[in-house]
């Protein structure tokens, strides 16, 4: 069955994104969703996945996922978590780990959480144990003392990029769980970057160092 999607105009009054009903004879490929073929596909997916079922898209993404993970602490009502999930999906992270509260605001994820593997941990110590068992290096992204500039670091290929909440940043327990702490170089007057922005910068740093750019979507 086709997943629920937004089918109305955008908030700027533009026409809906995506494509209409499939023109001509329907493909026999089992990856295609019959409801989407009949009614059109208005989801926020790349053209190569138009009309595919959710399960088929996730299966194809699983085949290509990168070996870096993303983790973010969730002790407040931080709207950045949805942005982090959406960016992790764009860069095809292996998993997104939520530390602390299970519930988080999914609005900013723009439905990408349906395509991205999510895992919950009670706290940073639990994430650290999970990472040790899988030989993942926890890389804290924080501008505190002892941090190494991200721009100068060779990020581990198999790692967890760990972020704190907007405002307070990483908790002491999260810093203690990290094997490496990096900071993003800043040159203006603000003390810190938005958590969602910082996560995007750090993920893209990993992509620049390790990803096969020929496999990127056009």
N, C-alpha and C positions, 0 to 999 in steps of 0.2 A: 504494500500500500504506500502511496506517495506520502512523504512527510508534510506536515503543515508548513506553509510558507506565506510570506507577505505577498499579496497579489495586487494591492492597490497602488496608486501613484506615490511617488516619494514625497517627503516633506517639502520639497521645493516645487512641487507641482509637475514634475517631469513624468514621462511615460514609464511604466514599470520596466525593470531590467529583465534580461533573459530572452526567451524565445517562446513563440506560440506553439500550437499543436504541430506534431510531426507531419511534414508534407509528404504525400505519397505512401507507398506500402510501408508497413512497420517493419523494423529490423527484428530478426528472430533471436538475436543475442539475448541470453538470459539476464544480462546486466541491466537491461533497459526496463524501466517502470512503465506499465501499461497506462496508469492514470496520468503520468507526466506526458507520455506520448499523445494521449488524447486531449489533455487540457493545456499543455504547455509547461515549461519549466522556468519559474521565476526565482529560483534560489540563487544565493550568492556563491556560485561555484564557477570554476574556469570552464571555458567552452568544451574542453575535452571530456568533461563529466556531465554535460547536458543530457537530461533524460535518464541518467543512470539511477539505480536504487541507492539508498543510503548505504546499505551493506556492501554493495559493489564498490562504491567510492572508498569506504573505509578499508576494505580489503586491498585495494590498489595502493592506497596511501601506506598501509602497513608494509607493503613490499618495498617501499622506497624511503621509509623514515630514517632520519639522521640519528646518530647515537648520542646526541646531547639531550639533556632533560632540563626542565625549568621548574623552580619551586618558589612559592611566595607565601609569606606568613599572612594569616587571616585572623587577626585578633580584634579588628574593628570592622567598620562598614566601609571598606575601601572599594570604590568603584573601579579602581585600576585592574582588579583581578580579571574582569572580562576582557579588557584591552590586552593583558598579558596572554590570555588564552587565545585570543584572535591572532596575535602576532606569532605565537608558538605554532599555530596551525599554518600560517603563511610560510614559516621557515621550516615546517615539517619536523618539529621536535618529537622525540620518542614519547615523552609523557610530560604532563604538567602535574606537579605535586602541590596540594593545598595543605598548609600546616595550620593547625588550630581548629577554628570553627568549620564545620562541614558546609554550612550554608553560605553562599556568596551571591552577589548580584550578577546575574548572567546577561543583563541587558547589553553591556559593552562587548560581549563575545559575538554578537550578531549571528547566533545559531552555530558558530564554529565549534562549540563544545560538543556537538553531536559527532563531529569528525575527529576530535582530538582525545586521546587517552588521558584520563584524569585519575589521580590516586590521592587519597587522603591519608595524612599522618597526624597523630595527636599533637606532636611537637617536633622541635628541631632535632632532639635526640633520636626520635624514631626515624626521621629522615636520614640522619647520619648512619644509623645501623643498616637501613635499607641500602644506602649507597655503598657502605663497606662490603656488604654481602655480594654486591654486583660490580665491585671494583670501579665505582664511579667517584671521581674527585669532586668534592663539593667546593664550588667557587662562589664565595660571597661577593656580591657587588655592593660596595659601601664606601663612602668617602671618609671613613674614620682613620684613626692613627694606624700606621703599619700597612696600609693598602698600597699596592703596586699599581701604577698607571696601566689601565687596560690597553692603552695604545702601544705599550712596550712588551706585553706578555704574549707568549705562545700558549693559547688555551689548550687544555687537554682535549683530545678528541672525544673521549668518553667522560662526560662530566655532568654535574648538576649546577646550573646557574641559579643562585639563591638570592632572592630579593626580599626586602622588608616592606613594611606598611608606609603609606604616604605620611610624611611628617617625622615620626620617631625613627624610621629606618629599621634596621635589623635589631632584634633583641640580643642581649649578651649570649644567650644559649645558642642562637643561630650563628653568631660569630665564632663561638667555640667549636661548632660542628664543622666549620670550614677548614679545608686543607690549604686554601689559597684565598686571599682577599684582594680584590682589584677595585680601583676607583676610575671613574670617567672624568677626564680632564675638563675643567670648566674655566672660563675666563671672564665671566661677568660678575654681577653683584649678588645673585641669588645663592643661597647656601647649598641647595640641593636641587636635583632634577626631579620632575614628576616620575613616580615609580613606573608607570606604563612606558614612558619615553626611555628611561634608563634600561628597562628590560629589552626594548626594541634595539637599542644601541648595542647591548651586550650580545644579543642573539645574532645580530648582523656581523659583529666581530668574529663570532664562531664561523658563520657562513663564509666570510671572506678567507678564513684560514683553512677550512676543511672541506667545504662543499664542492661538488662537481658542478660548476656553473652551466655546463652543457645540458644538464638535466632540468634546469629551471624552466618554469612555465614562461612562454613568450609574453 
